[in-house]
Amino acid sequence: MAYRFAERSTIALLGVILLLHALAPSIAAQVRLTDDLGRDISLPDAPTRIVSLVPAITEVLYALGAGGSVAGRSTWDDQPPEVRSVPSVGDALRPDAESVIARNPDLVILYAGSDNARSVDQFERLDIAVLAIRIDDLDDLQRNVLRLGDLLGRKSTAESLWASIEFDLAEVARATRDLPRTRVYYDVAWPPAITVGAGSYLDTLVSIAGGENVFGDLAAPSPQVSLEAIVVRSPQLILVPIMPDGMPADPATRPGWAVIPSVRDGRVRSVDAGLLHRLGPRIGKAARALAEVLHPELQW
């Protein structure tokens, strides 16, 4: 009985929100585009209240000078620092609809994945504009920077931002071009052992930074690998990302990992996951930081 009452209350609240949304002044100017779920959609031209649930895209919005339009964020959106003053609506995946709607958005941006399919449908039923995007590689980043620039009426700013990102990446690539490739194992997670494959932008970043991903021949972005395979591929360095909630277990303390020469010899380096794992405007800075780990001899 209590469950049914709570369910009816939630439905009633969403109904009121939908009614208020329908009574709100309509936005005449619309932009037509196809999002990364293949949907042909109409979005408000130059939205002023955006709930962004993709941390990298939130950074892009600020880099475009549209930070003042960000009305809501996920708990993971922490850059630039000023975004932390924006109210959080909770999780980025399967977000709570009531928390999002309470921010009175004219646009919701979320990741185009199966986890968010129900949320997309829910926002559509409530007549709230929603843009589903993917941001898995550098091509995605370029597309989204330019797409958001068009949507926000900041086309020239977006073009300049992308040119700056390209320049920063090219500078790192030039600095490392003639250096010997450092063979690396990127320690995404353990247990089980999960690393980076060719399907991840991190594989590209390792290459730009003067490294060679020892599992770069695997197509999956985050393949699971065996200890034996790591030993056979014999990385010169093991890169362990420091996560926001703390560093994962030191490889030297993991059962059996001492058989890997780089672990046994202490050739393990930490990298900043908060920087490297965010495919946004700071990706050039991430490439530079990674290059300095792989090649401490670099002179900029």
N, C-alpha and C positions, 0 to 999 in steps of 0.2 A: 504494500500500500504506500509506504514512504517513498519507494523507488518511483512508483507511478506519479505521485504528487510532484516529485522533483523533476521528472521527465516533462510533465505538463507545464510546470513553471518555466523550464528552459525553453520549451516550444513557444510559450506565451511571450517570454522576453524577446526571443528572436523575432516573433511576429510584430511586436511593438517597434523594435529596431528597424525592421523592414519597412513598416509604415512610415516612420519618421524619415527614413532614407528616401522613400518615394515622394514625400512631401517637400523635401529639400529642393532648392533651386537647381534646375538641371544645367549641366555644362554644355553649351552649344558647340564649342569647338571640339572636334574629336580627331584622333589620329588612328588610321587603320594600319595594322601590321600583323604579321604571323609570328607567334611566339614559339618557344622551343618544344612545345607539345604539339606543334602543327596546327594550332587553333588560329583561325582568322578572327581577330578581335578588334574592337574599338576601344581606345583608351582616351582619357581626358587629355587635351593639349595642355602642357605645362602644369601638371598636378602640383598642388600646394600642401597636401597632407598625405605623405607616403609612409606606409608601414613596410619597412624593408626587413625581410627575414633571411637574407643572404649576406653574411658578414662582408664578403669581398665587394659586393655591390653597394653596401652601405658606405664603404670606403670610397668607391667610385663616385657616389652621389656627393660626398663631401669634397672630393677632389675637383668636381665640376662646379663647385661653388653653390651647390643646392642643399647643403646641410640643414639650412633653415626649413626645408620642406619635409624633413624626416620627423614624423610624428610618433613613430613607434619602431621598436627594434626587437630582436631576439636576445636571449640571455648571452649568446655568444658574440654579439656585436660589441666590440670593445675598442675599436680604432676608427677614427682618431679619438684621442681621449675625451673630447667634448661630447661624443655621442653617448657617453655614460650618463649624461644628465637627461637623456631622452628616455621616457618611460619604456620599460621592457614589457613585452606581451607574453614572454615565456619561450617555449620551444620553437625552434626553426622548422622542425619537421612535425607534421600533424598539429599545427598550432591551435590553440584554444580560440574558437571563433568569437566568443563573447569578449575576450580580452582584446582581440584585434579590432572588432567593431566598435568597442568603447573608445578607441582613438579617433573615431569618425574619419576614416581614410577615404580619399578619393582614388587611391591606387594602393594595391597590395602587391609586393614583389616577393615571390618565393621560388624555391628550387624546383625545377621540372623533373621530378622523380616520382616513382610509384607511391612513396610514402605520403606525398602531398596531393595525390589525385582526388581524394575525397574532399580535401580543403578547397581545391579549385572549384569543384562542383558546388560546394556549399556557398562560397562567396558569389559565384555566378547566380545561384538561386536568390541570393539577397541583393542582386543587382549592384554588386560592388566590383569595380574593375580590378582584374587580377592579371598580372604578367608573370608567366612561368618561364624561367630561364635556366639554361645550363651554363656552368662556368668551370669546365674540366680541363681546358687547355688554352694556350695562348691565342688561338683563333677565336675561341669563345670570348676571351677577355676583350679582344679588339672589337668583335661584333657588338658586345654589350656596351662598351664605352661609347662607340659611335651611335648605337641605337638610343641609348639614354640621352646623349647629347641632342639628338633630333627631337626626342619626346619632350625634353625640358627647355627647348629653345636655346640650347647652348652648343650648337654645332661646332663653331670655331674653337670653343674651349675644349670640346671633346677631341677634336682633331689634334690640337696642341698637346693634350694629355697623352694621347696614344703615341704621338711623335716623340714625346719625352720618354715614355716607357721603352719604345724601340731603341732610342739613343742610349739609354742606360744599359740595356741588354747587350747592344752592339759593343759598347765600351768594354764590358767585361769579357765578351767573346774575343775582342782584339787583344786584350791584355793576356789572355791565356792561350791564344792560338798556337804559339810556338813552344809551349811548355809540354813536357811529357804528361800523358794522361794518367791520372791517379785512379786506380781501380777501386771502386767503393761498393760496399754493401750498405743500403739505406734501411735502417731498422725501424720500420713503421710500427710494428707491434710484436709482442711476445707474451705468453704463448697463445696460439702457435706462432711460428716465425712467419711474419708477413712483411713483404718488401715492396719495392717499386718496380713496375714493369714499363714497357714502352708506351702503354696506354695512359700513363700519368704525365702531367706537365713537369713533375719533379725529375723525371728521366731527362727531359729537355734541359732543365735547369742545371742538372749535374754536368751535362755536356758543355753548356755555355760556360760553366765555372771551371772548366779544365779537367773534368773527370770522366770516367767511364763506368757506367752502371753495370755491375757484373751480371745482373739479371735483365739487362736491357733487351735481350732477345725474346723475352716473354711478352705476349701481346696484352695481357690483362693489366689494368692499372695498379692493382694491389694483389699480386699473386701470393699464395701460401707456398712456402718452400721448405725443404728438409734441411736438417743440420748437415747431412752428408753432401747435399748440393752446394751449400755454402763453403764447405771445406774444399771441395773439388774446384770451385771457381776462385778460391784463394784471394779474397779482396785485400788490397794493401791497407785500406782504412775501413773501419766500421763507423758509420754516422748514426748517432742516437739522438733523435729530436727530443728536446725538453718540452714537455706538454704543460699547458696552463695549470694542471692539477698535480704537477710534479714529474720528475724524471722516471722513466721506466727502469726496471731492474738492470743493474750493471751487467753487461754480457758476461763478465768474468765470474759472476756468481751463479750463472745459469748452468744447470746440469749438462755436462758434456761439451759446453762451448769452449772450454780450454783447449780443445783439439784444434781450434781455428788459430792459425799462426798469428793473425793480427790481434786476436784477443789475448793470446798467451804473451805476446810481446808488448801489450799495452797500447796498440795502435787503434784506439777507440777515441772518437772526438764527439763532443756534444754540439748540437746546432739548435737554433731558436725556432721551435715549431710555430710560435706565434707569428713569426715573420715568414718562414718558408712555406707554411701550410695555408697561406692566404693569397690566393691568386687575384691580386688587385693592384692598385697603383704603386705599391711598394715592392713589386716583384723584381725590379732592377736592383734595389737595395738588397733584396734577398740573394740574388745571384752574386753580388759583390761579396756579401758576408760568407757565402758558401765557397767562393773562390779563395778567400783568405784562409779558410780552414784547409782546403785541399792543397793550397800553394802558399804557405806562410812566407815564402821568399818574395812574393809579389811586391813590386814598388809601383804605386799609382802616380 
